[in-house]
């Protein structure tokens, strides 16, 4: 058995850090084997995964074929490739963070926002990434996180910090409003409003839980 001095709990298995507070654990006894064997997750035999690979290749090939038959000034087949590349990056993050859905959602918002800005910049800046993608991604993430927590009956502590992070991230469009660099202001106004209301609700109703979680995560 292992013991966490910070959380005052005993843990089975052979862990280096406490899953609750991430502090280092002390060994008690000779229990050095994991309770459950570590089984590597394999995706190569997954039919859906193979279908996604086949679909991605097919779409790329067809986009080049159509672009060759109907040439235009814009090489939109490269946009298709960029979109598929973004999809696979997001999918990779979901797979890697599959054991922590709230954390995966926050990572998705960050990745989608960065990729959108890069894509917008590489295709001749139109501003759609900051006008629409970033504010919409933030609002959708907050909604999805809340719905996921209700459906999966997650405890408040399981998603509270990530909900707080997403709310803070959602205020970024407010900076765009202050800098007056937006062509379409409504998505950013809605995103900022929802984020401020969300943060106010979290701080007012879950202030003690936030403080306790921060103490554990920051090892205070």
TALINHU-V483240 format. One record per backbone hydrogen bond with DSSP energy under -1.0 kcal/mol. CO is the residue of the C=O (numbers start at 1). NH is the residue of the N-H. E is the energy in kcal/mol with one decimal. If there is no record, write none. Layout:
[[CO & NH & E] [CO & NH & E]]
This chain:
[[1 & 28 & -2.4] [2 & 11 & -3.2] [3 & 26 & -1.7] [4 & 8 & -1.8] [9 & 4 & -2.6] [11 & 2 & -3.1] [16 & 25 & -1.6] [18 & 22 & -2.0] [23 & 18 & -2.7] [26 & 3 & -2.1] [30 & 32 & -1.6] [43 & 46 & -1.3] [46 & 50 & -2.1] [47 & 51 & -2.5] [48 & 52 & -2.2] [49 & 53 & -1.8] [50 & 54 & -2.6] [51 & 55 & -2.9] [52 & 56 & -2.4] [53 & 57 & -2.3] [54 & 58 & -2.5] [55 & 59 & -2.5] [56 & 60 & -2.2] [57 & 61 & -2.5] [58 & 62 & -2.6] [59 & 63 & -2.3] [60 & 64 & -1.9] [61 & 65 & -2.1] [62 & 66 & -2.8] [63 & 67 & -2.2] [64 & 68 & -1.9] [65 & 69 & -1.9] [66 & 70 & -2.5] [74 & 76 & -2.0] [75 & 78 & -1.4] [76 & 80 & -1.8] [77 & 81 & -2.1] [78 & 82 & -2.3] [79 & 83 & -2.4] [80 & 84 & -2.4] [81 & 85 & -2.5] [82 & 86 & -2.4] [83 & 87 & -2.0] [84 & 88 & -2.2] [85 & 89 & -1.9] [86 & 90 & -2.4] [87 & 91 & -2.5] [88 & 92 & -2.2] [89 & 93 & -1.9] [90 & 94 & -2.2] [91 & 95 & -2.3] [92 & 96 & -2.4] [93 & 97 & -2.6] [95 & 98 & -1.1] [97 & 100 & -2.0] [100 & 104 & -2.2] [101 & 105 & -2.2] [102 & 106 & -2.0] [103 & 107 & -2.2] [104 & 108 & -2.2] [105 & 109 & -2.1] [106 & 110 & -2.1] [107 & 111 & -2.8] [108 & 112 & -2.9] [109 & 113 & -2.2] [110 & 114 & -2.3] [111 & 115 & -2.8] [112 & 116 & -2.2] [113 & 117 & -2.1] [114 & 118 & -2.4] [115 & 119 & -2.7] [116 & 120 & -2.8] [117 & 121 & -2.4] [118 & 122 & -2.6] [119 & 123 & -1.5] [121 & 124 & -1.2] [127 & 131 & -2.1] [128 & 132 & -2.2] [128 & 133 & -1.6] [129 & 134 & -2.4] [132 & 136 & -2.3] [133 & 137 & -2.8] [134 & 138 & -2.0] [135 & 139 & -2.1] [136 & 140 & -2.8] [137 & 141 & -2.2] [138 & 142 & -2.0] [139 & 143 & -2.1] [140 & 144 & -3.1] [141 & 145 & -2.6] [142 & 146 & -1.9] [143 & 147 & -2.7] [144 & 148 & -2.9] [145 & 149 & -2.1] [146 & 150 & -1.8] [147 & 151 & -2.8] [148 & 152 & -2.8] [149 & 154 & -2.0] [155 & 158 & -1.1] [156 & 159 & -1.0] [156 & 160 & -1.6] [159 & 163 & -2.4] [160 & 164 & -2.2] [161 & 165 & -2.4] [162 & 166 & -2.5] [163 & 167 & -2.0] [164 & 168 & -2.2] [165 & 169 & -2.7] [166 & 170 & -1.9] [168 & 171 & -1.4] [169 & 172 & -1.5] [171 & 174 & -1.7] [172 & 175 & -1.6] [172 & 176 & -1.1] [173 & 177 & -1.8] [174 & 178 & -2.2] [175 & 179 & -2.3] [176 & 181 & -1.6] [185 & 189 & -2.2] [186 & 190 & -2.6] [187 & 191 & -2.5] [188 & 192 & -2.7] [189 & 193 & -2.3] [190 & 194 & -2.6] [191 & 195 & -2.5] [192 & 196 & -2.4] [193 & 197 & -2.3] [194 & 198 & -2.5] [195 & 199 & -2.9] [196 & 200 & -2.5] [197 & 201 & -2.4] [198 & 202 & -2.4] [199 & 203 & -2.7] [200 & 204 & -2.5] [201 & 205 & -2.5] [202 & 206 & -2.1] [206 & 210 & -2.3] [207 & 211 & -2.2] [208 & 212 & -2.2] [209 & 213 & -2.6] [210 & 214 & -2.7] [211 & 215 & -2.0] [212 & 216 & -1.8] [213 & 217 & -2.8] [214 & 218 & -2.6] [215 & 220 & -2.5]]
